[in-house]
Amino acid sequence: MLSRERINLAILASLLLGLLLSLSGCEKPMNISDEALLDHMEECLSNDNLTPGMAVACGNYQKECRRRGKATGNYFC
């Protein structure tokens, strides 16, 4: 029979593994064209009143711009 400590440790390890796997999925490249990405960035920069959801999306667009720039050397946005 498993002790309560081992069960708690197994649950904690499972939760940590799930968290790590879910966060690693956040860093996948976006499947949009450079032109579409540039359009989204322009929209983000021209909007002074971003909703919380749009602010998160704009942050993701900025990350993707930096990622593509590092990968290709072409910092277009």
C-alpha positions in Angstrom: 0.0 0.0 0.0 1.3 3.5 -0.9 1.9 5.9 1.9 0.1 9.3 1.8 3.5 11.1 1.3 4.2 9.0 -1.9 0.7 9.7 -3.2 1.1 13.5 -2.6 4.6 13.4 -4.2 3.2 11.6 -7.3 0.4 14.1 -7.6 2.8 17.0 -7.3 5.2 15.5 -9.9 2.2 14.9 -12.3 1.1 18.5 -11.9 4.6 19.9 -12.5 5.0 17.7 -15.6 1.7 18.9 -16.9 2.6 22.5 -16.3 5.9 22.1 -18.1 4.3 20.4 -21.1 1.6 23.0 -21.4 4.1 25.9 -21.2 6.4 24.3 -23.8 3.4 24.4 -26.2 3.2 28.2 -25.8 6.5 28.7 -27.6 5.5 27.2 -31.0 5.8 29.5 -34.0 2.7 31.2 -35.3 1.4 29.9 -38.6 0.8 33.3 -40.2 2.5 35.1 -43.0 5.0 37.9 -42.4 2.6 40.3 -44.0 -0.2 39.3 -41.7 2.1 39.5 -38.7 3.1 43.0 -39.7 -0.5 44.0 -40.1 -1.3 42.8 -36.6 1.7 44.6 -35.2 0.7 47.8 -36.8 -2.8 47.4 -35.3 -1.3 46.8 -31.9 0.9 49.9 -32.1 -1.9 52.2 -33.4 -4.4 51.2 -30.7 -4.1 53.1 -27.4 -6.9 51.3 -25.6 -6.1 47.6 -25.8 -8.4 45.1 -24.1 -6.6 42.6 -21.8 -7.0 39.9 -24.4 -5.7 42.1 -27.2 -2.7 43.1 -25.0 -1.8 39.4 -24.6 -2.2 38.8 -28.3 0.0 41.9 -29.1 2.7 40.5 -26.7 2.6 37.2 -28.6 2.9 39.0 -31.9 6.0 40.9 -30.6 7.5 37.6 -29.4 6.9 36.1 -32.8 8.5 39.1 -34.5 11.6 38.7 -32.4 11.7 34.9 -33.0 11.5 35.3 -36.7 14.1 38.1 -36.6 16.6 36.0 -34.7 16.0 33.0 -37.0 16.4 34.9 -40.3 18.2 38.1 -39.4 15.3 40.0 -41.0 13.8 42.2 -38.4 10.8 43.4 -40.4 8.6 44.5 -37.5 
